[in-house]
Amino acid sequence: MEAVEEGKPYLFYDGLLARKTQEGKETFELGVTWAIPLAHSVSENPQGPYLDGAINQVELQGYLGGDALVKYIPIQGEDGEDVVSITLFRVAVRKGEERTAWVQVKAWALDEEIADLLRKGTPIYVQGEYRLEKWEKDGQTVYSPSIFAKKVVVGARREKDLPFW
């Protein structure tokens, strides 16, 4: 694969890889298989260049690393919404070594009955968007990759259980 250039748009085809940081923390990265340049898809606006028709879609299948955490987020002038936060894990095997990839998943306005089914060890399928969240903690900028779920299927274990569009 040729080297990619910073600031230029590409279509990436990839998969999740479990990694350990220098501090020993488990994390995940996207392992790129293909990178296809999209030179004719860049437009400009006052904020700078952006990609026309960009696709940000992630599909994962794994097991819950813990019970779902439901938080109520008040929205000014409205009733507010519930957000469900879950940790999904996938066991990855690479060169005979088994490692776990932990992925933070957030789902807005998930049905309460579905949220009650999300218990540790439950197999699930998630379709959503990759986002890199950013905040300040103790004067340091902290980044955390998350998946914002658009669809959650509880109990999906095999390929034949998964929805097809």
PASEBA-1860 file (N, C-alpha, C; in nm, 3 decimals):
! residues 165
1> MEAVEEGK> 0.084/-0.117/0.000/0.000/0.000/0.000/0.089/0.124/0.000 ~ 0.052/0.222/-0.082/0.127/0.348/-0.086/0.101/0.428/0.041 ~ 0.193/0.518/0.073/0.177/0.604/0.190/0.062/0.702/0.166 ~ -0.017/0.727/0.270/-0.125/0.825/0.260/-0.073/0.961/0.303 ~ -0.132/1.066/0.246/-0.089/1.202/0.277/-0.188/1.268/0.371 ~ -0.137/1.336/0.471/-0.221/1.405/0.568/-0.306/1.511/0.499 ~ -0.433/1.518/0.539/-0.524/1.620/0.486/-0.593/1.582/0.356 ~ -0.557/1.468/0.296/-0.621/1.424/0.172/-0.723/1.315/0.205
9> PYLFYDGL> -0.836/1.312/0.132/-0.941/1.213/0.162/-0.909/1.076/0.103 ~ -0.944/0.972/0.180/-0.925/0.834/0.137/-1.045/0.752/0.180 ~ -1.072/0.646/0.108/-1.165/0.544/0.151/-1.080/0.434/0.212 ~ -1.105/0.403/0.340/-1.027/0.300/0.408/-1.113/0.177/0.429 ~ -1.058/0.062/0.402/-1.120/-0.066/0.435/-1.034/-0.127/0.542 ~ -1.095/-0.158/0.656/-1.011/-0.200/0.768/-1.085/-0.290/0.865 ~ -1.013/-0.332/0.969/-1.068/-0.413/1.076/-1.006/-0.369/1.208 ~ -1.069/-0.410/1.318/-1.017/-0.373/1.450/-0.902/-0.462/1.491
17> LARKTQEG> -0.799/-0.402/1.549/-0.685/-0.475/1.603/-0.668/-0.438/1.749 ~ -0.652/-0.538/1.835/-0.626/-0.511/1.977/-0.480/-0.471/1.993 ~ -0.456/-0.368/2.072/-0.319/-0.319/2.096/-0.303/-0.284/2.243 ~ -0.178/-0.279/2.288/-0.145/-0.229/2.421/-0.064/-0.102/2.404 ~ -0.099/0.001/2.483/-0.023/0.126/2.480/0.106/0.107/2.558 ~ 0.194/0.206/2.553/0.319/0.198/2.628/0.293/0.189/2.777 ~ 0.179/0.243/2.822/0.143/0.238/2.963/0.081/0.103/3.000 ~ 0.063/0.014/2.902/0.006/-0.118/2.927/-0.145/-0.124/2.916
25> KETFELGV> -0.210/-0.014/2.878/-0.355/-0.010/2.866/-0.398/-0.077/2.735 ~ -0.504/-0.161/2.744/-0.559/-0.224/2.623/-0.639/-0.120/2.545 ~ -0.623/-0.117/2.415/-0.698/-0.026/2.329/-0.719/-0.096/2.196 ~ -0.775/-0.028/2.099/-0.789/-0.086/1.967/-0.751/0.016/1.862 ~ -0.711/-0.035/1.747/-0.676/0.049/1.633/-0.746/-0.008/1.511 ~ -0.755/0.072/1.408/-0.806/0.024/1.281/-0.688/-0.022/1.197 ~ -0.689/-0.147/1.157/-0.583/-0.201/1.072/-0.625/-0.186/0.927 ~ -0.560/-0.101/0.853/-0.601/-0.068/0.716/-0.555/-0.174/0.618
33> TWAIPLAH> -0.651/-0.226/0.539/-0.621/-0.322/0.434/-0.601/-0.250/0.301 ~ -0.693/-0.156/0.271/-0.684/-0.077/0.148/-0.702/0.070/0.182 ~ -0.637/0.157/0.105/-0.659/0.302/0.114/-0.672/0.353/-0.029 ~ -0.791/0.400/-0.063/-0.818/0.445/-0.200/-0.834/0.597/-0.199 ~ -0.750/0.672/-0.273/-0.761/0.818/-0.275/-0.895/0.864/-0.334 ~ -0.950/0.970/-0.277/-1.077/1.027/-0.323/-1.059/1.173/-0.361 ~ -0.968/1.201/-0.449/-0.928/1.338/-0.482/-1.042/1.425/-0.533 ~ -1.137/1.369/-0.605/-1.243/1.451/-0.665/-1.361/1.474/-0.572
41> SVSENPQG> -1.350/1.433/-0.447/-1.462/1.443/-0.354/-1.446/1.554/-0.251 ~ -1.344/1.639/-0.267/-1.316/1.742/-0.167/-1.380/1.874/-0.208 ~ -1.451/1.937/-0.114/-1.510/2.069/-0.135/-1.457/2.162/-0.026 ~ -1.480/2.290/-0.043/-1.435/2.390/0.055/-1.554/2.465/0.111 ~ -1.543/2.503/0.238/-1.637/2.596/0.299/-1.556/2.685/0.393 ~ -1.617/2.782/0.462/-1.539/2.873/0.548/-1.458/2.802/0.657 ~ -1.501/2.682/0.699/-1.426/2.608/0.800/-1.310/2.528/0.742 ~ -1.302/2.519/0.610/-1.193/2.446/0.547/-1.244/2.336/0.457
49> PYLDGAIN> -1.154/2.246/0.413/-1.195/2.140/0.322/-1.278/2.033/0.394 ~ -1.369/1.972/0.320/-1.446/1.861/0.374/-1.472/1.761/0.261 ~ -1.511/1.642/0.298/-1.532/1.534/0.203/-1.680/1.523/0.168 ~ -1.713/1.538/0.038/-1.851/1.521/-0.009/-1.892/1.374/0.006 ~ -2.010/1.352/0.060/-2.064/1.217/0.066/-1.981/1.120/0.148 ~ -1.914/1.168/0.251/-1.829/1.081/0.333/-1.912/0.973/0.401 ~ -1.856/0.855/0.412/-1.922/0.743/0.478/-1.842/0.710/0.603 ~ -1.910/0.706/0.714/-1.850/0.667/0.841/-1.940/0.560/0.898
57> QVELQGYL> -1.909/0.434/0.868/-1.994/0.324/0.913/-1.909/0.214/0.973 ~ -1.950/0.169/1.091/-1.880/0.063/1.162/-1.981/-0.046/1.195 ~ -1.943/-0.172/1.174/-2.025/-0.285/1.213/-1.939/-0.376/1.299 ~ -1.990/-0.408/1.419/-1.916/-0.493/1.511/-2.007/-0.600/1.568 ~ -1.949/-0.714/1.596/-2.020/-0.820/1.665/-1.931/-0.865/1.778 ~ -1.986/-0.879/1.897/-1.906/-0.920/2.012/-1.995/-0.944/2.132 ~ -1.936/-0.935/2.250/-2.006/-0.961/2.375/-1.992/-0.841/2.467 ~ -2.092/-0.818/2.552/-2.086/-0.704/2.644/-1.987/-0.733/2.756
65> GGDALVKY> -1.902/-0.635/2.785/-1.803/-0.648/2.891/-1.860/-0.613/3.027 ~ -1.983/-0.565/3.032/-2.050/-0.530/3.158/-2.194/-0.493/3.129 ~ -2.273/-0.475/3.234/-2.412/-0.433/3.217/-2.417/-0.294/3.156 ~ -2.524/-0.267/3.082/-2.543/-0.135/3.022/-2.560/-0.030/3.131 ~ -2.505/0.087/3.107/-2.519/0.200/3.198/-2.611/0.301/3.129 ~ -2.726/0.328/3.189/-2.823/0.421/3.132/-2.811/0.554/3.205 ~ -2.788/0.661/3.129/-2.777/0.796/3.186/-2.884/0.884/3.124 ~ -2.944/0.969/3.205/-3.041/1.065/3.156/-2.967/1.196/3.130
73> IPIQGEDG> -2.977/1.246/3.008/-2.911/1.370/2.969/-3.019/1.478/2.954 ~ -3.024/1.577/3.045/-3.124/1.683/3.031/-3.091/1.774/2.913 ~ -3.192/1.810/2.838/-3.176/1.901/2.725/-3.262/2.022/2.753 ~ -3.201/2.139/2.751/-3.270/2.262/2.786/-3.394/2.282/2.699 ~ -3.509/2.305/2.765/-3.633/2.331/2.692/-3.703/2.206/2.643 ~ -3.646/2.088/2.671/-3.707/1.962/2.628/-3.710/1.865/2.746 ~ -3.768/1.748/2.723/-3.776/1.648/2.829/-3.642/1.581/2.856 ~ -3.551/1.586/2.761/-3.423/1.518/2.776/-3.426/1.382/2.710
81> EDVVSITL> -3.312/1.314/2.711/-3.302/1.183/2.648/-3.217/1.091/2.734 ~ -3.239/0.961/2.717/-3.154/0.863/2.782/-3.044/0.824/2.685 ~ -2.924/0.809/2.736/-2.815/0.756/2.655/-2.767/0.630/2.725 ~ -2.749/0.524/2.647/-2.702/0.398/2.701/-2.556/0.382/2.663 ~ -2.473/0.356/2.762/-2.331/0.336/2.737/-2.297/0.191/2.768 ~ -2.237/0.123/2.671/-2.197/-0.016/2.691/-2.053/-0.034/2.645 ~ -1.989/-0.135/2.698/-1.856/-0.172/2.653/-1.867/-0.307/2.585 ~ -1.832/-0.309/2.458/-1.838/-0.430/2.377/-1.697/-0.486/2.369
89> FRVAVRKG> -1.684/-0.618/2.381/-1.551/-0.674/2.359/-1.556/-0.782/2.253 ~ -1.446/-0.788/2.180/-1.425/-0.890/2.078/-1.293/-0.957/2.110 ~ -1.289/-1.087/2.097/-1.163/-1.157/2.116/-1.098/-1.173/1.980 ~ -0.977/-1.119/1.968/-0.904/-1.124/1.842/-0.786/-1.219/1.857 ~ -0.762/-1.300/1.756/-0.647/-1.390/1.758/-0.553/-1.345/1.648 ~ -0.429/-1.319/1.687/-0.330/-1.275/1.591/-0.200/-1.348/1.619 ~ -0.152/-1.420/1.519/-0.028/-1.496/1.530/-0.029/-1.586/1.654 ~ -0.142/-1.654/1.674/-0.153/-1.749/1.784/-0.174/-1.686/1.921
97> EERTAWVQ> -0.177/-1.554/1.929/-0.195/-1.485/2.057/-0.337/-1.430/2.064 ~ -0.408/-1.468/2.170/-0.545/-1.421/2.186/-0.545/-1.290/2.264 ~ -0.609/-1.187/2.208/-0.616/-1.057/2.274/-0.759/-1.007/2.266 ~ -0.792/-0.920/2.358/-0.927/-0.866/2.364/-0.928/-0.721/2.320 ~ -1.018/-0.686/2.229/-1.036/-0.547/2.187/-1.161/-0.494/2.256 ~ -1.145/-0.391/2.339/-1.256/-0.329/2.410/-1.302/-0.206/2.333 ~ -1.431/-0.194/2.310/-1.485/-0.084/2.232/-1.600/-0.019/2.310 ~ -1.592/0.113/2.328/-1.698/0.187/2.396/-1.808/0.217/2.295
105> VKAWALDE> -1.932/0.182/2.329/-2.046/0.204/2.240/-2.150/0.288/2.314 ~ -2.205/0.389/2.246/-2.309/0.473/2.304/-2.430/0.470/2.212 ~ -2.548/0.459/2.273/-2.672/0.454/2.196/-2.772/0.552/2.256 ~ -2.819/0.647/2.176/-2.918/0.746/2.221/-3.057/0.691/2.199 ~ -3.147/0.721/2.294/-3.290/0.688/2.284/-3.314/0.541/2.253 ~ -3.233/0.454/2.314/-3.253/0.310/2.299/-3.374/0.270/2.384 ~ -3.459/0.185/2.331/-3.578/0.142/2.403/-3.538/0.084/2.539 ~ -3.612/0.122/2.644/-3.579/0.080/2.781/-3.580/-0.072/2.796
113> EIADLLRK> -3.672/-0.140/2.727/-3.677/-0.286/2.733/-3.552/-0.348/2.674 ~ -3.499/-0.289/2.568/-3.374/-0.338/2.508/-3.259/-0.313/2.603 ~ -3.253/-0.195/2.662/-3.145/-0.162/2.756/-3.141/-0.261/2.872 ~ -3.258/-0.307/2.918/-3.264/-0.404/3.028/-3.205/-0.539/2.989 ~ -3.202/-0.571/2.859/-3.145/-0.698/2.812/-2.993/-0.694/2.800 ~ -2.935/-0.575/2.805/-2.792/-0.560/2.783/-2.714/-0.588/2.911 ~ -2.685/-0.715/2.934/-2.613/-0.760/3.053/-2.477/-0.819/3.013 ~ -2.385/-0.819/3.106/-2.250/-0.870/3.082/-2.256/-1.008/3.016
121> GTPIYVQG> -2.178/-1.025/2.909/-2.170/-1.152/2.837/-2.271/-1.169/2.726 ~ -2.368/-1.078/2.714/-2.470/-1.087/2.609/-2.408/-1.064/2.472 ~ -2.432/-1.155/2.376/-2.381/-1.131/2.241/-2.465/-1.024/2.172 ~ -2.399/-0.930/2.104/-2.472/-0.825/2.032/-2.402/-0.792/1.901 ~ -2.480/-0.731/1.813/-2.431/-0.677/1.687/-2.462/-0.528/1.692 ~ -2.364/-0.445/1.655/-2.380/-0.299/1.658/-2.343/-0.242/1.521 ~ -2.427/-0.151/1.472/-2.395/-0.075/1.352/-2.401/0.072/1.392 ~ -2.298/0.149/1.357/-2.297/0.289/1.395/-2.184/0.366/1.330
129> EYRLEKWE> -2.147/0.478/1.393/-2.042/0.566/1.342/-1.927/0.573/1.441 ~ -1.806/0.579/1.387/-1.686/0.598/1.468/-1.673/0.746/1.503 ~ -1.646/0.775/1.630/-1.623/0.913/1.672/-1.508/0.916/1.771 ~ -1.432/1.022/1.768/-1.324/1.043/1.863/-1.368/1.154/1.957 ~ -1.403/1.115/2.081/-1.448/1.214/2.179/-1.327/1.280/2.244 ~ -1.344/1.406/2.283/-1.233/1.483/2.339/-1.285/1.564/2.457 ~ -1.209/1.566/2.568/-1.243/1.646/2.685/-1.117/1.674/2.766 ~ -1.131/1.763/2.863/-1.020/1.801/2.950/-1.034/1.728/3.084
137> KDGQTVYS> -0.924/1.672/3.133/-0.922/1.606/3.264/-0.789/1.639/3.331 ~ -0.796/1.704/3.446/-0.677/1.742/3.521/-0.579/1.823/3.436 ~ -0.634/1.913/3.351/-0.552/1.999/3.268/-0.495/1.931/3.144 ~ -0.528/1.805/3.121/-0.479/1.731/3.005/-0.595/1.705/2.909 ~ -0.566/1.708/2.780/-0.667/1.673/2.680/-0.671/1.521/2.668 ~ -0.790/1.465/2.683/-0.809/1.321/2.677/-0.892/1.288/2.553 ~ -0.852/1.184/2.480/-0.925/1.138/2.362/-0.973/0.996/2.388 ~ -1.093/0.966/2.342/-1.147/0.832/2.359/-1.226/0.793/2.234
145> PSIFAKKV> -1.186/0.685/2.166/-1.263/0.640/2.051/-1.392/0.574/2.097 ~ -1.502/0.602/2.028/-1.632/0.545/2.061/-1.708/0.514/1.933 ~ -1.803/0.424/1.947/-1.897/0.396/1.839/-2.032/0.450/1.884 ~ -2.094/0.537/1.804/-2.228/0.588/1.832/-2.325/0.501/1.753 ~ -2.398/0.416/1.826/-2.482/0.313/1.763/-2.606/0.371/1.698 ~ -2.635/0.321/1.579/-2.760/0.351/1.510/-2.853/0.229/1.519 ~ -2.792/0.112/1.530/-2.868/-0.013/1.536/-2.798/-0.108/1.633 ~ -2.876/-0.171/1.722/-2.824/-0.271/1.815/-2.913/-0.394/1.804
153> VVGARREK> -2.852/-0.510/1.778/-2.925/-0.636/1.772/-2.875/-0.722/1.887 ~ -2.965/-0.755/1.980/-2.929/-0.834/2.098/-2.938/-0.982/2.064 ~ -2.837/-1.059/2.104/-2.838/-1.204/2.086/-2.785/-1.250/1.952 ~ -2.728/-1.161/1.871/-2.674/-1.200/1.739/-2.544/-1.275/1.758 ~ -2.544/-1.405/1.731/-2.424/-1.488/1.752/-2.360/-1.533/1.621 ~ -2.443/-1.565/1.526/-2.391/-1.620/1.401/-2.426/-1.528/1.286 ~ -2.357/-1.544/1.176/-2.381/-1.460/1.059/-2.527/-1.465/1.016 ~ -2.590/-1.582/1.024/-2.730/-1.593/0.980/-2.825/-1.516/1.071
161> DLPFW> -2.781/-1.479/1.195/-2.865/-1.401/1.286/-2.861/-1.252/1.255 ~ -2.766/-1.209/1.175/-2.746/-1.066/1.152/-2.842/-1.013/1.047 ~ -2.883/-0.887/1.062/-2.972/-0.828/0.962/-2.896/-0.796/0.834 ~ -2.966/-0.803/0.721/-2.905/-0.766/0.594/-2.993/-0.661/0.528 ~ -2.932/-0.563/0.463/-3.007/-0.452/0.404/-2.999/-0.459/0.254
END
